[in-house]
Amino acid sequence: MVCCDTIMNVCSTSSYQYCIYAENLSFTLQGAHKSFRIKMRLAKKQKQNRPVPQWVRMKTGNTIRYNAKRRHWRRTKLKM
């Protein structure tokens, strides 16, 4: 578990609510040392997270307009 004081010093915020939020999410934060398997999975997810190519939109007559599985790094977390 990450200490609240260190989070507040690093993030330079005095919000208690943010401190509790960051403390609860500390187990999901990714460290610098990753196994090769996790690194490959992250690379695949990074490649999948892109918009639909324009030629696909033209080919389908604009019926496929966007990537429904698009993921934002802050809103939707990977199950890792």
C-alpha positions as CSV (number, residue, x, y, z in Angstrom):
1,M,0.0,0.0,0.0
2,V,1.3,3.5,-0.8
3,C,1.4,6.0,1.9
4,C,-0.9,9.0,1.6
5,D,1.8,11.5,2.4
6,T,4.1,10.3,-0.4
7,I,1.2,10.5,-2.9
8,M,0.4,14.0,-1.8
9,N,4.0,15.1,-2.1
10,V,4.5,13.5,-5.5
11,C,1.2,14.8,-6.9
12,S,1.5,18.1,-5.2
13,T,-2.2,18.2,-4.2
14,S,-3.7,18.7,-0.8
15,S,-7.1,17.0,-1.6
16,Y,-7.9,14.3,0.9
17,Q,-10.4,12.8,-1.5
18,Y,-7.7,12.3,-4.2
19,C,-5.4,10.8,-1.6
20,I,-8.0,8.1,-0.6
21,Y,-8.7,7.5,-4.3
22,A,-5.0,7.1,-5.2
23,E,-4.5,4.9,-2.1
24,N,-7.3,2.5,-3.3
25,L,-5.8,2.3,-6.8
26,S,-2.3,1.8,-5.7
27,F,-2.5,-2.0,-6.4
28,T,-3.4,-1.4,-10.1
29,L,-0.5,0.9,-10.9
30,Q,2.0,-0.7,-13.2
31,G,5.6,-0.7,-12.1
32,A,8.7,-0.3,-14.3
33,H,9.6,-4.0,-14.1
34,K,7.3,-6.2,-16.2
35,S,7.4,-9.8,-17.3
36,F,7.7,-10.4,-21.0
37,R,4.2,-11.9,-21.1
38,I,2.6,-8.8,-19.6
39,K,4.7,-6.6,-21.8
40,M,3.5,-8.4,-24.9
41,R,-0.1,-8.2,-23.7
42,L,0.2,-4.5,-23.1
43,A,1.7,-4.1,-26.6
44,K,-1.2,-5.9,-28.2
45,K,-3.8,-3.9,-26.3
46,Q,-1.9,-0.7,-27.4
47,K,-2.1,-1.8,-31.1
48,Q,-5.8,-2.6,-30.8
49,N,-6.6,0.8,-29.3
50,R,-6.8,2.8,-32.5
51,P,-9.6,4.3,-34.6
52,V,-11.1,2.5,-37.6
53,P,-9.1,3.1,-40.8
54,Q,-10.7,5.4,-43.4
55,W,-10.6,2.7,-46.1
56,V,-12.9,0.5,-43.9
57,R,-15.4,3.4,-43.6
58,M,-15.4,3.9,-47.3
59,K,-15.7,0.1,-48.0
60,T,-18.6,-0.4,-45.7
61,G,-20.4,2.7,-46.9
62,N,-19.9,4.5,-43.5
63,T,-21.9,1.8,-41.6
64,I,-18.9,1.2,-39.4
65,R,-18.0,4.7,-38.1
66,Y,-16.0,4.1,-35.0
67,N,-14.2,1.4,-33.0
68,A,-16.6,0.2,-30.4
69,K,-13.8,-1.3,-28.4
70,R,-11.8,1.8,-28.1
71,R,-10.4,2.3,-24.6
72,H,-9.2,5.4,-22.7
73,W,-6.3,4.9,-20.3
74,R,-8.0,6.6,-17.4
75,R,-11.6,5.5,-17.8
76,T,-11.3,1.8,-18.6
77,K,-8.5,-0.2,-17.0
78,L,-7.2,-3.5,-18.3
79,K,-7.8,-6.6,-16.2
80,M,-4.1,-7.2,-15.2
